[in-house]
Amino acid sequence: MGSTLLNSQDISRAVSRISHEILERNHGAGNIALVGIRTRGVVLSQRLRAKIKEIENVTVDHGVLDITLYRDDLAGGSHKPELKKTEISFALEGKHIILCDDVLFTGRTIRAAIDALMDFGRPSSVQLAVLIDRGHRELPIRPDYVGKNIPTAKSKRVQVLLTEEDGEDRVIIQEQSN
């Protein structure tokens, strides 16, 4: 299966720490919104939202972003992408958007997410929160909030399992399956 890098307690502590860092950097929850990138970025953003509510007693705006049509790796057309719904029901203008994803690798997903986000408005800032930063960037993208930095070989695969999607909380590293 692979070796465990983070267990459920590690993930919970990371979410708590990231929440506190977001609140500290943005001087509270008054002007922030969380936007999760489908699929596990949404789960991360929902957990951050719940933790921020617990800490500040404020419910921040929350959105869901589907970046399928913004990806740069679909040009080959070898498979038909599955489109899911983007749900952003609040104005981005004047907000500090915290873009959330599970794993940051090359940076291409985040570039696509920023492109998609800008179609909905112009926020005051876009900050990036990730559970895992595994390095190997191809684009000049750096996260503002990181659960754990895990330097990896490109041949390895980092898999985030979250209870809401997978029935358990765990981060594992394994050999890439071809």
C-alpha positions in Angstrom: 0.0 0.0 0.0 2.8 2.5 0.9 4.1 4.1 4.0 2.1 6.5 6.1 3.4 10.0 6.2 0.5 11.6 8.3 -2.1 9.9 10.4 -5.5 11.4 11.4 -4.1 13.2 14.4 -1.3 14.8 12.3 -3.9 16.0 9.8 -6.1 17.4 12.5 -3.1 19.3 14.0 -2.2 20.6 10.6 -5.7 21.9 9.9 -5.7 23.6 13.3 -2.3 25.2 12.8 -3.2 26.4 9.3 -6.5 27.9 10.6 -4.6 29.9 13.2 -2.0 31.1 10.7 -4.8 32.2 8.3 -6.5 34.2 11.1 -3.2 35.7 12.2 -2.1 36.8 8.8 -5.5 38.3 7.9 -6.2 39.9 11.3 -9.2 37.7 12.0 -11.9 36.1 9.8 -13.8 39.3 8.9 -12.6 39.6 5.3 -11.6 36.1 4.2 -13.3 33.4 2.1 -12.2 29.8 1.6 -12.4 28.2 -1.9 -11.6 24.5 -2.2 -10.4 22.9 -5.4 -12.3 19.7 -6.2 -12.2 17.2 -4.7 -10.0 16.9 -1.6 -9.3 20.6 -1.6 -13.0 21.1 -0.8 -12.8 18.8 2.2 -9.7 20.7 3.4 -11.5 24.0 3.0 -14.6 22.8 4.8 -12.4 21.6 7.7 -10.6 25.0 7.8 -13.9 26.7 7.8 -15.2 24.7 10.7 -12.0 25.3 12.7 -12.1 29.0 12.0 -15.8 29.1 13.2 -14.7 27.2 16.4 -11.8 29.7 17.0 -13.5 33.0 16.0 -17.2 32.2 16.1 -17.5 33.6 12.6 -18.8 31.6 9.6 -16.6 32.6 6.6 -17.8 32.4 3.0 -17.0 29.1 1.3 -16.8 28.1 -2.3 -16.1 25.1 -4.5 -14.0 25.3 -7.7 -13.9 22.9 -10.5 -10.9 23.5 -12.7 -11.4 20.8 -15.3 -11.8 23.2 -18.2 -8.8 25.3 -17.1 -6.3 22.4 -17.1 -3.4 22.5 -19.6 -3.1 18.7 -19.7 -6.4 18.1 -21.5 -5.2 19.2 -24.9 -4.4 15.7 -26.0 -8.1 14.8 -25.8 -7.4 11.2 -24.9 -10.1 11.1 -22.2 -13.3 13.0 -21.8 -13.1 15.2 -18.6 -15.9 14.9 -16.1 -17.2 18.3 -15.3 -18.4 19.1 -11.9 -20.1 22.2 -10.5 -18.3 25.3 -9.4 -20.1 26.9 -6.5 -19.1 30.4 -5.6 -22.2 32.3 -4.3 -20.4 35.4 -2.9 -18.6 38.4 -4.4 -14.8 38.0 -4.5 -14.2 41.7 -4.7 -12.6 43.0 -1.5 -12.1 39.5 -0.1 -8.9 37.6 0.8 -9.5 34.3 -0.9 -7.8 31.3 0.6 -7.5 28.7 -2.2 -7.3 25.2 -0.7 -5.9 22.0 -2.2 -4.6 18.7 -0.7 -1.2 18.3 -2.5 1.0 21.0 -4.2 3.3 19.4 -6.7 4.1 21.1 -10.1 1.9 24.1 -9.5 -0.2 23.6 -12.7 -3.4 22.8 -10.8 -3.0 26.0 -8.8 -2.4 28.1 -12.0 -5.6 26.6 -13.5 -7.5 27.4 -10.2 -6.3 31.0 -10.2 -7.4 31.4 -13.9 -10.8 29.9 -13.0 -11.2 32.1 -9.9 -10.5 35.3 -11.8 -13.5 34.5 -14.0 -15.6 35.1 -10.9 -14.2 38.5 -9.9 -11.1 40.2 -8.6 -10.3 39.5 -4.9 -8.0 41.7 -2.8 -5.6 38.7 -2.6 -5.4 35.0 -3.3 -3.5 33.0 -0.7 -2.8 29.3 -1.0 -3.3 26.6 1.7 -2.2 23.1 1.1 -2.1 20.0 3.3 1.1 18.6 1.6 3.8 20.5 -0.3 5.9 17.8 -2.1 8.1 20.1 -4.2 9.0 19.7 -7.9 7.5 23.0 -9.0 7.3 23.7 -12.7 5.7 27.2 -12.1 6.6 30.0 -9.7 3.9 29.1 -7.2 4.5 29.0 -3.4 2.0 28.1 -0.7 1.2 30.6 2.1 0.1 27.9 4.5 1.4 24.3 4.5 0.4 21.3 6.6 3.6 19.5 5.9 6.5 19.8 3.5 7.4 16.3 2.2 10.3 16.3 -0.2 9.7 13.4 -2.6 11.2 11.7 -5.6 9.2 12.4 -8.8 8.7 8.7 -9.1 6.7 8.5 -5.9 3.0 9.2 -5.5 1.6 11.1 -2.5 -2.0 10.2 -1.8 -4.2 12.1 0.6 -7.1 10.1 2.1 -9.8 12.0 3.9 -12.7 10.6 5.8 -15.3 12.5 3.8 -14.1 11.0 0.5 -12.2 7.9 1.5 -13.4 6.7 4.9 -10.2 7.5 6.7 -7.7 10.2 7.3 -4.2 9.4 6.2 -1.4 10.6 3.8 0.6 7.8 2.2 3.6 7.7 -0.2 4.0 4.9 -2.7 5.6 3.9 -5.9 3.9 5.4 -9.0 1.7 2.8 -10.7 2.0 2.9 -14.5 
